[in-house]
Amino acid sequence: MKTVLFYLMTILSVGLLSCDRVEGLQPEEGEISKATAALIADRFPDAANVTFRTIDKDRLWEARFEQGAVSYYAGLQTDKILAVHRLLGSSVPDSVDRIIRSNIPVARTGQLSDYRQELFIEGDTETSRYRAMLSVDGNEYLVKWNFNSSASNGKTRVQIAMHEYSIFEFDTDVRTEPLPPALKAFQDRTQYVVVKLKTKVLDVNKMHFHFVPENRDAAMILDSEGVLIGSYNFIEGYNSFDELPLLLQVRLKYFGTQNYQTSVFSGKFQEDNNTGYRILTWSDTVTADFFFDQNGGWPSFSYALAVNL
C-alpha cells in the first residue's frame, strides 16, 4: 500500500487563504508559495480545511480540501490548477465493481478503492470521468471509466482503461513552459526535440513523462530518474505471441491477453543505455499496450476497452 502521506503545511482555514492573509504567509523553502496557495481560494472560494503537500520541489503540489459536504483533491503548478478530483468514497458502487471485474481479468481477484470523479472545466462546461485504485497481487493500478448513453444501439456504452497507478496527470505546452529537468537533460544528450508532453504523477518525486519527439507520431516514455522506459526504435520486432520472450508471454497471460493479436508495432528497444520492450496487442474489444523492462516488469502500460451495457 502507499506510504503514509505527510503534509508539509498545516491546515489552512478559508480565512487564511483570503488575499490579505495569504500575503502574511511565509512558506519555508520547498513549501508552497503564497500565489500558488491562493489558486485554491480563487477557484473554490468556500474551501475549508485546506492542506498542501509538495510533490516536486518548486514545481508541483497537491491540495486536499472541503467545500460544503464534498471533499476534493487538486494537483497544482506554480500558476495554475492542473487537476481536480471529487472524492466519492473508499469503495466503488457495486454495479461498477461488477462491470470492471467482468471485463478486466486481472481485476477479478483485486480490491477497488479510493473512488473519485475527475473534473474537467472546458469553458463553462464541466465534464467528468471516474477513477479508482485497483490493488491486486501486491501491485496498485489505476482504473478509469466513463459512461456514454449515445451508443448506436441505444444502450449505454462504458469506456474502461487501466494504467500504472498515478495520482494525477497533466499536459504541458512545451512552446511556453520549461521541460522537467530529467526530460530536459535527456533532450540535451540525444537527438530528440520534444514537441508534446503529458506528465503522469505517480507519487512524490516520481513521474512518467510521455513525450512525442519532433517528426514522430508516437510517444516515448522517460521516468523522473532519467531512464528511458518506452521507445519505438526497435532492434528486434515481434509479429506473434509465440515470438515473444518467454517471460513476456507469462506477463501477458497474467493480464489475460495471450490470445490477442500482436501488432507489428511490437519489439525490443535498446537506447540511451537501457533495454526494454513494447508489446501492443488487441482483440475485438480490447487494446493493450505494454512497456516492459528487461526483467519483465511493466513500468508503464494501458489496457482499454469499451462495452455496451
Secondary structure, 3 states (H helix, E strand, C coil): CCCCCCCCCCCECCHHHCHHHHHCCCCCCCCCCHHHHHHHHHHCCCCEEEEEEEEECCCEEEEEEEECCEEEEEEECCCCEEEEEEEEECCCCHHHHHHHHHHCHHHHHCEEEEEEEEEEEECCEEEEEEEEEEEECCEEEEEEEEEECCCCCCCCEEEEEEEECCCEEEEECCCCCCCCHHHHHHHHHCCCCEEEEEEEEEECCEEEEEEEECCCCCCEEEECCCCEEECCCEEEEECCHHHCCHHHHHHHHHCCCCCCEECCCEEEEEECCEEEEEEEEECCCEEEEEEEECCCCCCEEEEEEEEEC
